[in-house]
Amino acid sequence: MSLLTKEEVKKYLQLLTILPSHSPEISKIHQLLKADKIERCRDGFMPFVTEMWSAFIAGRHHKIMADAFERVASGELKRLIINMPPRHTKSEFASFLFPAWFLGKFPEKKIIQTAHTAELATGFGRKVRNLVNSADYQEIFKTKLSSDSKAAGRWNTSKGGDYFAIGVGGAVTGKGADILIIDDPHSEQEAMQGNPEVYDRVYEWYSSGPRQRL
């Protein structure tokens, strides 16, 4: 279906306030608005975020990130680095909501998620898995988990898609990725040391392992 315009949405919402409760048109309007919402969530990252995260308050930086993620998903943008202060929703977007949205659109594709510890990466995997398996998500996308692989950091979709979480330095042998996410490759403590070896070690791991899997 084609998306409703803002004027059409406003008109239908106004009709809901003036039509009698027993009117058969009310059910039709609700169905139309729901279908429009689903289509918007499938098409755009920000509508999906708003629907999945009821307490979310959008800022200008969120819209910039959302646009970038949409270009990553479409293949237009091949590399993306996001640098912002803590608590600005980087991980919630990049390592939680974006993988879920991406696998909703492309349930046959593969994601490798990394972080500076395997525990942190697996934590992201658990959140994504649980969201994909939730009733709210299933109203938007048809992507389902494979019945025989639901581990927090290693699971598959029923369409052959793959999610694999690993800590920096871990092996990715035998794994491929359409999307590679690196979330905080260094801990704050490591970064404060100012030791170039810390960064060299991570870069060597990235260039010899995960980058080759894309």
C-alpha positions as CSV (number, residue, x, y, z in Angstrom):
1,M,0.0,0.0,0.0
2,S,1.1,3.6,-0.5
3,L,1.8,5.6,2.7
4,L,-0.8,8.0,3.9
5,T,0.0,11.7,3.8
6,K,0.1,13.7,7.1
7,E,-3.2,15.3,6.1
8,E,-4.8,12.0,5.6
9,V,-3.6,10.7,8.9
10,K,-4.9,13.8,10.6
11,K,-8.3,13.5,8.9
12,Y,-8.7,9.8,10.0
13,L,-7.7,10.7,13.6
14,Q,-10.3,13.4,13.6
15,L,-13.0,11.1,12.3
16,L,-12.3,8.7,15.2
17,T,-13.2,11.4,17.6
18,I,-16.5,12.3,16.0
19,L,-17.9,9.0,14.7
20,P,-20.3,7.2,17.0
21,S,-18.7,4.2,18.8
22,H,-20.9,1.7,16.9
23,S,-19.9,3.0,13.5
24,P,-18.5,0.3,11.2
25,E,-16.1,2.9,9.8
26,I,-14.2,3.0,13.0
27,S,-12.8,-0.5,12.5
28,K,-11.8,0.3,8.9
29,I,-10.0,3.4,10.0
30,H,-8.1,1.6,12.7
31,Q,-7.0,-1.1,10.2
32,L,-5.9,1.6,7.7
33,L,-3.9,3.5,10.3
34,K,-2.3,0.2,11.6
35,A,-1.3,-0.8,8.0
36,D,0.2,2.6,7.4
37,K,2.2,2.4,10.7
38,I,3.5,-1.0,9.8
39,E,4.6,0.1,6.4
40,R,6.3,3.2,7.8
41,C,8.2,1.0,10.4
42,R,9.3,-1.4,7.6
43,D,10.4,1.5,5.4
44,G,12.1,3.9,7.9
45,F,14.4,3.3,10.8
46,M,13.1,6.2,12.9
47,P,9.4,5.1,12.8
48,F,10.6,1.6,13.8
49,V,12.5,3.0,16.8
50,T,9.5,5.1,17.9
51,E,7.3,2.1,17.8
52,M,9.6,-0.3,19.6
53,W,10.8,2.2,22.2
54,S,7.8,4.0,23.8
55,A,9.9,6.3,26.0
56,F,12.1,7.4,23.2
57,I,12.5,11.2,22.7
58,A,14.0,12.1,19.3
59,G,16.8,14.7,19.0
60,R,18.5,16.1,15.9
61,H,21.4,13.7,16.3
62,H,19.0,10.7,16.3
63,K,17.6,11.7,12.9
64,I,21.1,12.1,11.5
65,M,22.0,8.6,12.7
66,A,18.7,7.1,11.4
67,D,19.4,8.5,8.0
68,A,22.9,7.0,8.0
69,F,21.6,3.6,9.1
70,E,19.0,3.6,6.3
71,R,21.8,4.3,3.8
72,V,23.8,1.4,5.3
73,A,20.9,-0.9,5.0
74,S,20.3,0.0,1.3
75,G,24.0,-0.5,0.5
76,E,24.6,3.1,-0.4
77,L,26.9,3.7,2.6
78,K,29.7,1.1,3.1
79,R,31.5,2.5,6.1
80,L,30.1,4.4,9.1
81,I,31.8,5.7,12.2
82,I,29.8,7.3,15.0
83,N,31.6,9.3,17.6
84,M,29.5,11.0,20.4
85,P,29.7,11.4,24.2
86,P,28.3,8.6,26.4
87,R,24.5,8.2,26.8
88,H,23.6,9.6,23.4
89,T,22.0,6.4,22.2
90,K,24.9,5.1,20.1
91,S,24.6,1.5,21.3
92,E,20.8,1.5,21.5
93,F,20.7,2.4,17.9
94,A,23.7,0.7,16.4
95,S,23.9,-2.5,18.4
96,F,20.3,-3.1,19.3
97,L,17.6,-1.5,17.2
98,F,19.4,-1.3,13.9
99,P,20.3,-5.1,13.8
100,A,16.7,-5.9,14.6
101,W,15.3,-3.6,11.9
102,F,17.9,-4.8,9.4
103,L,17.0,-8.5,9.9
104,G,13.3,-7.6,9.7
105,K,13.9,-6.1,6.2
106,F,16.4,-8.8,5.2
107,P,15.9,-12.0,7.2
108,E,18.3,-13.9,5.0
109,K,21.3,-11.7,5.7
110,K,24.1,-12.0,8.3
111,I,25.4,-9.8,11.1
112,I,28.6,-10.0,13.1
113,Q,28.4,-7.9,16.3
114,T,31.6,-7.1,18.2
115,A,32.5,-5.2,21.4
116,H,35.6,-5.0,23.6
117,T,34.4,-8.0,25.6
118,A,32.5,-11.1,24.6
119,E,30.0,-10.6,27.5
120,L,29.1,-7.1,26.2
121,A,28.7,-8.4,22.6
122,T,26.5,-11.3,23.8
123,G,24.4,-8.9,25.8
124,F,23.6,-7.0,22.6
125,G,22.7,-10.3,20.9
126,R,20.3,-11.2,23.7
127,K,18.5,-7.9,23.4
128,V,18.2,-8.2,19.6
129,R,17.0,-11.8,19.9
130,N,14.4,-10.9,22.5
131,L,13.1,-8.0,20.5
132,V,12.9,-10.1,17.3
133,N,10.9,-12.6,19.3
134,S,8.5,-10.1,20.8
135,A,4.9,-9.6,19.9
136,D,5.4,-5.9,19.1
137,Y,8.1,-6.7,16.6
138,Q,6.1,-9.6,15.1
139,E,3.4,-7.1,14.3
140,I,5.8,-5.2,12.0
141,F,8.0,-7.9,10.5
142,K,7.6,-11.6,9.6
143,T,11.2,-12.5,10.6
144,K,11.2,-15.4,13.0
145,L,14.0,-17.1,15.0
146,S,15.1,-20.6,13.8
147,S,13.7,-23.1,16.3
148,D,17.0,-24.9,16.8
149,S,19.3,-22.0,17.4
150,K,18.4,-19.3,20.0
151,A,21.6,-18.8,22.0
152,A,22.0,-15.2,23.0
153,G,25.1,-14.6,21.0
154,R,24.7,-17.1,18.2
155,W,21.3,-17.5,16.5
156,N,19.7,-17.7,13.1
157,T,16.5,-16.6,11.5
158,S,14.1,-19.1,9.8
159,K,15.2,-17.6,6.5
160,G,18.8,-18.5,6.9
161,G,20.0,-15.2,8.4
162,D,22.7,-15.3,11.0
163,Y,23.6,-13.3,14.1
164,F,27.0,-13.8,15.6
165,A,28.4,-11.9,18.7
166,I,32.0,-11.9,19.6
167,G,34.5,-10.0,21.7
168,V,37.5,-8.2,20.2
169,G,40.3,-10.6,19.6
170,G,37.9,-13.6,19.1
171,A,37.9,-15.9,16.1
172,V,35.4,-15.4,13.3
173,T,36.5,-18.4,11.2
174,G,33.7,-19.7,9.0
175,K,31.5,-16.7,9.6
176,G,30.4,-14.1,7.0
177,A,28.7,-10.7,7.4
178,D,26.6,-8.4,5.4
179,I,26.8,-6.0,8.4
180,L,29.8,-5.8,10.8
181,I,29.2,-3.7,14.0
182,I,32.1,-2.7,16.2
183,D,30.8,-1.2,19.4
184,D,33.4,0.3,21.8
185,P,36.4,-1.8,20.7
186,H,38.4,-0.5,23.7
187,S,37.3,-0.1,27.3
188,E,37.4,3.3,28.9
189,Q,40.3,2.1,31.0
190,E,42.3,1.0,28.0
191,A,41.6,4.3,26.2
192,M,42.8,6.3,29.2
193,Q,46.2,4.5,29.2
194,G,47.2,6.1,25.9
195,N,49.1,3.0,24.9
196,P,49.4,2.7,21.1
197,E,49.7,-1.1,21.5
198,V,46.1,-1.3,22.6
199,Y,44.9,0.3,19.4
200,D,47.4,-1.5,17.2
201,R,46.2,-4.9,18.6
202,V,42.6,-4.1,17.9
203,Y,43.4,-2.9,14.4
204,E,45.4,-6.0,13.6
205,W,42.5,-8.2,14.7
206,Y,40.0,-6.2,12.7
207,S,42.0,-6.1,9.5
208,S,43.0,-9.8,9.6
209,G,39.7,-11.2,10.8
210,P,36.3,-9.4,10.7
211,R,37.1,-7.1,7.8
212,Q,37.8,-10.2,5.6
213,R,34.3,-11.6,6.5
214,L,32.4,-8.8,4.8
